[in-house]
Amino acid sequence: MTPSPSAPGSPLASRFGLNDRVFAGPIARRLAARIEEGLERVESELAEELKAADPLVDATSRYLYEAGGKRVRPMLVLLTAQLGGGVSQRVVDAAKALELMHLGSLYHDDVMDGADRRRGVEAAHQVWGNSIAILTGDLLLSRASVIMARNGEEAMRLQSETFERLVLGQMHETLGAQPGDDPIAFYIQVLADKTGSLIAAAARAGAYFSGADERFIEPLRTYGEKVGVAFQLADDVIDLSAAPGDTGKVPGTDLRAGVPTMPYLLLARREDEASRELLGRIDDGVARIAEGADPSLLDGPLAELRDHEVTEATRELSLEWTRAAVAALDALPRGTVREALTRFAESLAIRSS
């Protein structure tokens, strides 16, 4: 397998999304160059952290890392570190640990979801089986703890609290909304726990470990969590995209697997006859697929859902969460870092446009 590019001069800028949409103007591009340099350092050290003497362990632990990824969380750590003393070893350690937490959770998620592919390759459990995939995820999460432990009690607290929320989010998603729960509020909380918590940890870690003003920490946590929710809501729209070649996803992947998304939940609240009839056809199709029917039987109903106004409402909801994330940045000083964080949030949300 070809290793991830990490040598100086490699096209990391496009790979990590360090583009003109996020870093606009000559001053911001100089900031992007510093972030790119830090990312190269993170990549190089991650490659070392993932080495193992056992050939099987080495292959499984490097599998999804080498498959690619945007390294969104390390980028945020390095970006918010510019509010303090910049990139230090403590900042790099936090970036590595949070990325390993993310990678470890992907191994677990794919087993639980029965996913076929991840990052353009076969899911790890398809290659080595469920047990090895789960143990590999455990190994990566353990390595994240080892890295964080190098930097003291506060680092361990950040890692442990974030991991706790990741697990709670997955548990709640698995169990589903309970009687008395509002399904939409429940779903938003799952998104905040599963995705928002890790992005929030990245946003605050860079500031904290670079010695930035402590008044920035809580606004950055709020920003990251809201960005995470907005990101996943945009993904719900992308999940219904009619252009899988552009998105890399088969339309309706989540719904075909019986995983509710925001358009479906909003549809379930509609009382008009057409919406109720469409909901019934989707539910019937999901049940038949679970019994072994061809997943393509939902092509028609999901195309109708894509064009239904609830999908546009989901897109608008994603933008609302993005605006709330940007508003949290008011506590930060004006400048290139705040502008880049604003553009970063907006670039994630408009992916579904």
Secondary structure, 3 states (H helix, E strand, C coil): CCCCCCCCCCCHHHHCCCCCCCCCCHHHHHHHHHHHHHHHHHHHHHHHHCCCCCHHHHHHHHHHHHCCCCCHHHHHHHHHHHHCCCCCHHHHHHHHHHHHHHHHHHHHHHHHHCCCEECCEECHHHHHCHHHHHHHHHHHHHHHHHHHHCCCHHHHHHHHHHHHHHHHHHHHHHHCCCCCCCHHHHHHHHHHHHHHHHHHHHHHHHHHHCCCCHHHHHHHHHHHHHHHHHHHHHHHHHCCCCCHHHHCCCCCHHHHCCCCCHHHHHHHCCCCHHHHHHHHHHHHHHHHHHCCCCHHHHHHHHHHHHHCHHHHHHHHHHHHHHHHHHHHHHHCCCCHHHHHHHHHHHHHHHHHC
